[in-house]
Amino acid sequence: MPNTARWAATITLTATAVCGPLAGTALATPSPTALYAPSSLVFTTGHGEIAAEATPERAVTLNCAPTASGTHPAAASACAELRASDGDFDALPIRSDVLCTREYDPVVVTVDGVWQGKRISYERTFPNECVKNSYGTTVFTY
């Protein structure tokens, strides 16, 4: 291979290696002219102290933009609650009309995905299923 061709190949490969990741990042960033920011979450529930040791027993999906959808049984209500708390799962109101026993049977909930264009990774352990269901009206009831 002549030196000119070798240099051209080297420059092309270097440019691809350097600029390729930049182009991919630019494509993955939400467009400021988009109609909505992506909101798509995966919820899992399992019994145990921490998610790393608990076997997921149930998983549901929740998409909130442009419309509520997914396998979550109350997708529209769950999306409305998350919008009201600005996507903060710890800010969900606790229902006062629910009476739970003091039984300790830990339930761990994980949420992974994107909320209004921002990456979300959430884990919380509740003392039992009743307490889990008392957070918010529908977000964790699946």
C-alpha positions in Angstrom: 0.0 0.0 0.0 1.5 3.4 -0.9 2.2 5.9 1.9 -0.6 8.3 0.7 -3.2 5.6 0.9 -1.9 4.4 4.3 -2.1 8.0 5.7 -5.6 8.5 4.3 -6.7 5.2 6.0 -5.0 6.2 9.3 -6.6 9.6 9.3 -10.1 8.2 8.5 -9.9 5.6 11.2 -8.6 8.2 13.7 -11.4 10.6 12.9 -14.0 7.8 13.2 -12.6 6.8 16.6 -12.5 10.3 17.9 -15.7 11.8 16.4 -17.8 8.6 16.4 -18.6 8.7 20.1 -19.4 12.4 19.9 -21.9 11.9 17.1 -23.6 9.0 19.1 -23.9 11.2 22.2 -25.4 14.0 20.1 -28.0 11.6 18.7 -28.8 10.3 22.2 -29.5 13.7 23.7 -33.1 14.8 23.6 -33.8 17.4 21.0 -34.8 20.8 22.5 -37.4 21.0 19.8 -39.0 17.7 20.7 -42.6 17.7 21.8 -41.9 15.9 25.0 -39.0 14.5 27.0 -38.9 10.7 27.2 -40.4 9.1 30.3 -40.2 5.3 30.4 -39.7 3.3 33.6 -39.4 -0.3 34.6 -40.6 -1.2 38.1 -39.6 -4.5 39.8 -40.7 -5.9 43.2 -39.3 -8.7 45.2 -39.1 -10.0 48.8 -35.8 -9.3 50.6 -33.7 -6.6 52.2 -31.8 -5.4 49.1 -32.4 -5.7 45.3 -29.1 -7.5 44.7 -30.3 -10.4 46.9 -34.0 -10.4 46.1 -35.5 -12.3 43.3 -37.8 -10.1 41.2 -41.4 -11.4 41.6 -43.2 -8.8 39.5 -42.1 -6.3 36.9 -44.2 -3.7 35.1 -43.4 -0.9 32.6 -44.7 2.6 32.7 -44.4 5.1 29.8 -45.7 8.6 30.6 -45.0 10.6 27.4 -46.7 11.4 25.1 -49.5 9.4 26.7 -49.7 7.0 29.7 -49.1 3.4 28.7 -47.3 0.2 29.6 -48.1 -2.9 31.6 -48.7 -0.9 34.9 -52.3 -1.6 35.8 -53.0 2.1 36.5 -50.7 3.9 34.1 -52.6 7.2 33.8 -52.9 7.6 37.6 -49.3 6.6 38.2 -48.0 9.1 35.6 -50.2 11.8 37.2 -48.7 11.1 40.6 -45.2 11.1 39.3 -45.8 14.4 37.5 -47.2 15.9 40.8 -44.0 14.8 42.7 -41.8 15.9 39.8 -40.5 12.3 39.5 -39.3 12.1 43.1 -40.4 8.8 44.5 -39.6 9.8 48.0 -42.0 12.8 47.7 -45.0 10.6 47.0 -47.7 11.2 49.6 -48.4 8.5 52.1 -52.0 7.4 52.2 -53.5 8.0 55.7 -56.5 5.8 55.1 -54.4 2.6 55.1 -53.8 0.6 58.3 -50.9 -1.8 58.1 -49.7 -4.4 60.5 -46.2 -4.3 62.0 -45.3 -7.6 60.3 -41.8 -7.5 59.0 -41.7 -9.2 55.5 -39.4 -6.8 53.6 -40.3 -5.9 50.0 -37.8 -4.2 47.8 -38.8 -2.0 44.9 -36.5 -0.9 42.1 -37.2 1.7 39.3 -34.9 2.1 36.4 -35.4 4.1 33.2 -35.8 7.7 32.1 -38.0 10.4 33.6 -38.5 13.5 31.5 -35.2 12.9 29.8 -33.2 12.2 33.0 -31.8 8.8 33.9 -33.5 7.3 37.0 -32.3 4.5 39.2 -34.2 4.1 42.5 -34.3 1.4 45.2 -36.4 1.3 48.3 -37.1 -1.4 50.9 -40.5 -1.4 52.6 -41.3 -3.3 55.8 -44.1 -5.2 54.1 -46.4 -5.2 51.1 -49.1 -3.0 52.8 -46.6 -0.2 53.6 -45.4 -0.4 49.9 -48.9 0.1 48.6 -49.6 3.0 50.9 -47.0 5.2 49.2 -48.9 7.2 46.6 -52.2 6.1 45.3 -51.1 3.9 42.4 -47.4 4.2 41.6 -46.3 1.2 43.7 -49.6 -0.8 43.5 -48.9 -3.4 40.8 
